Amino acid sequence: MNIKLESGTYTIAVSGGVDSVVLLDILSQQTDLNLVVAHYDHGIRSDSAQDRHFVENLASHYGLPFYYKDGKLGPKASEALARARRYEFLLKVRHQTISKAIVTAHHQDDLIETAILNQIRGTGRRGLSSLKSTNDIRRPLLGITKSDITAYALQRKLIWHEDSTNQEDVYLRNYIRHRIVPSLSLEIRKQLLLIIDESGKRNLEIDQILKLLLADHSSDGKLDRAWFIGLPHDTAREVLLAWMKQSEVLNINRPQVERTTVLLKTLSHGKLIDVNAEFQLKIGDQSLALLHRER
């Protein structure tokens, strides 16, 4: 597999599954890399500590430093919470080790699976191309299929741990992974990948336009109210989400954005709107102001 990162230090997320074990094996062969193995134990499964011990031994085998955290989230933890806690941990390890980036083992099947899942959930344009490689999070296996990853592992006689919850079709993601993605023909896969790629390009263009609009109509944490009210609803929703993300309001979903857009256009000045647990929006005579909620 032709995978290569520029030289430097990287925090590599290793769950113990075949994907991350293969990624670790490939990158360990690149001599100009300093790898840090990071493992987050969600604590969702009663036997999850076995994965941590396995990954710790794996890091020792490759002679690499090992970081882990026991999340103790419990069996009822949601996928969203588990993901958020995992990336909080990985980001912390990255800062501690002065790594260039976090490296994850997401592959081509994950790319298709995530696009399908997000469309079912109604995440909009961003959800179709949300899984990508960035400067902060590198995903070098996105062009590699699951079958090729497994074939590499078998050829190299690698050992891995399979998460038992990955086999339970009660989870929507697992149903898509086991029933839908494997049933796709090669031609349909190619078409989906093309759509995902084109969507990513269009999203970059749209985000750039939104950035320019906000530069003209917002300043000092405030947004021009009259201009915002005059926007078509769909455009206003996109502007609001871009403005909040620009202001580092990250924990907000599509229904919250929809509701907030309507309220900002209809409520009178002086009203406060709860955005999430951290932020509120205040409607002024001429502007909309984003405020931290009082504790």
BELCORMO-V760504 format. One record per residue. SS is DSSP state (alpha for helix, beta for strand, coil for the rest). PHI is phi in radians with two decimals (none if undefined). Layout:
SS,PHI + SS,PHI
//
This chain:
coil,none + coil,-1.59 + coil,-2.19 + coil,-2.61 + coil,-1.94 + coil,-1.14 + coil,-1.03 + beta,2.55 + beta,-1.74 + beta,-2.39 + beta,-1.64 + beta,-1.81 + beta,-1.40 + coil,-2.17 + coil,-1.53 + coil,1.87 + coil,-1.31 + alpha,-1.06 + alpha,-1.09 + alpha,-1.28 + alpha,-1.15 + alpha,-1.15 + alpha,-1.02 + alpha,-1.09 + alpha,-1.10 + alpha,-1.14 + alpha,-1.21 + alpha,-1.15 + coil,-1.48 + coil,-1.56 + coil,-1.24 + coil,-1.69 + beta,-1.91 + beta,-1.90 + beta,-1.73 + beta,-2.07 + beta,-1.52 + beta,-2.17 + beta,-2.31 + beta,-1.85 + beta,-1.60 + coil,-1.09 + coil,1.30 + coil,-1.42 + coil,-1.72 + coil,-1.19 + coil,-1.80 + alpha,-1.14 + alpha,-1.08 + alpha,-1.10 + alpha,-1.11 + alpha,-1.06 + alpha,-1.12 + alpha,-1.09 + alpha,-1.18 + alpha,-1.08 + alpha,-1.18 + alpha,-1.12 + alpha,-1.05 + alpha,-1.08 + alpha,-1.03 + alpha,-1.55 + coil,1.23 + coil,-2.04 + beta,-1.15 + beta,-2.22 + beta,-2.17 + beta,-2.60 + beta,-2.49 + beta,-1.62 + coil,-1.31 + coil,0.89 + coil,-1.36 + coil,1.55 + coil,-1.17 + coil,-1.68 + coil,-1.13 + coil,-1.38 + alpha,-1.09 + alpha,-1.12 + alpha,-1.13 + alpha,-1.06 + alpha,-1.15 + alpha,-1.08 + alpha,-1.14 + alpha,-1.10 + alpha,-1.27 + alpha,-1.05 + alpha,-1.13 + alpha,-1.08 + alpha,-1.12 + alpha,-1.11 + alpha,-1.11 + alpha,-1.03 + alpha,-1.17 + alpha,-1.09 + alpha,-1.73 + coil,0.92 + coil,-1.42 + coil,-1.12 + beta,-2.85 + beta,-1.58 + beta,-2.08 + coil,-2.07 + coil,-1.75 + coil,-1.06 + coil,-2.17 + alpha,-1.10 + alpha,-1.11 + alpha,-1.09 + alpha,-1.05 + alpha,-1.18 + alpha,-1.01 + alpha,-1.16 + alpha,-1.09 + alpha,-1.13 + alpha,-1.04 + alpha,-1.16 + alpha,-1.22 + alpha,-1.11 + alpha,-1.36 + coil,1.32 + coil,-1.41 + coil,1.44 + alpha,-1.06 + alpha,-1.19 + alpha,-1.16 + alpha,-1.20 + coil,-2.25 + coil,-1.28 + coil,-1.58 + coil,-2.61 + coil,-1.65 + coil,-2.23 + coil,-1.12 + coil,-1.54 + beta,-2.21 + beta,-1.62 + coil,-2.25 + coil,-1.24 + coil,-1.68 + coil,-1.07 + coil,-1.62 + coil,-1.92 + coil,-1.39 + alpha,-1.05 + alpha,-1.11 + alpha,-1.21 + alpha,-1.13 + alpha,-1.12 + alpha,-1.09 + alpha,-1.09 + alpha,-1.07 + alpha,-1.21 + alpha,-1.11 + coil,-1.50 + coil,1.01 + coil,-1.40 + coil,-1.99 + coil,-2.52 + coil,-1.90 + coil,-1.72 + coil,-1.22 + alpha,-1.07 + alpha,-1.22 + alpha,-1.19 + alpha,-1.68 + coil,-1.58 + coil,-1.27 + coil,-1.12 + coil,-1.48 + alpha,-1.00 + alpha,-1.04 + alpha,-1.15 + alpha,-1.07 + alpha,-1.12 + alpha,-1.13 + alpha,-1.64 + alpha,-1.85 + alpha,-1.60 + alpha,-1.01 + alpha,-1.12 + alpha,-1.46 + coil,-1.26 + coil,-1.27 + alpha,-1.03 + alpha,-1.17 + alpha,-1.15 + alpha,-1.01 + alpha,-1.08 + alpha,-1.14 + alpha,-1.12 + alpha,-1.12 + alpha,-1.15 + alpha,-1.10 + alpha,-1.07 + alpha,-1.13 + alpha,-1.12 + alpha,-1.08 + alpha,-1.05 + alpha,-1.15 + alpha,-1.13 + alpha,-1.08 + alpha,-1.08 + alpha,-1.15 + alpha,-1.11 + alpha,-1.10 + alpha,-1.19 + alpha,-1.10 + alpha,-1.08 + alpha,-1.07 + alpha,-1.18 + alpha,-1.10 + alpha,-1.18 + alpha,-1.11 + alpha,-1.53 + alpha,-2.18 + beta,-2.52 + beta,-2.91 + coil,0.91 + coil,1.31 + beta,-2.15 + beta,-2.09 + beta,-1.05 + alpha,-1.25 + alpha,-1.07 + alpha,-1.11 + alpha,-1.12 + alpha,-1.09 + coil,-1.37 + coil,-1.34 + coil,-1.02 + alpha,-0.98 + alpha,-1.10 + alpha,-1.19 + alpha,-1.07 + alpha,-1.09 + alpha,-1.14 + alpha,-1.09 + alpha,-1.07 + alpha,-1.11 + alpha,-1.13 + alpha,-1.11 + alpha,-1.19 + alpha,-1.14 + alpha,-1.08 + coil,-1.62 + coil,1.13 + coil,-1.59 + coil,-1.76 + coil,-1.57 + coil,-2.51 + coil,-1.85 + alpha,-1.08 + alpha,-1.04 + alpha,-1.15 + alpha,-1.13 + alpha,-1.06 + alpha,-1.09 + alpha,-1.15 + alpha,-1.05 + alpha,-1.11 + alpha,-1.12 + alpha,-1.12 + alpha,-1.47 + alpha,-2.02 + coil,-1.35 + coil,-1.43 + coil,-1.16 + coil,1.65 + coil,-1.36 + beta,-1.94 + beta,-2.08 + beta,-1.33 + coil,-1.52 + coil,-2.71 + coil,-1.21 + coil,-1.90 + beta,-2.22 + beta,-2.29 + beta,-2.00 + beta,-1.91 + beta,-1.59 + coil,-1.80 + coil,-1.12 + coil,-2.11 + beta,-2.53 + beta,-1.94 + beta,-2.05 + beta,-1.64 + beta,-2.17 + beta,-1.29 + coil,-1.19 + coil,-1.29 + coil,-1.55
//
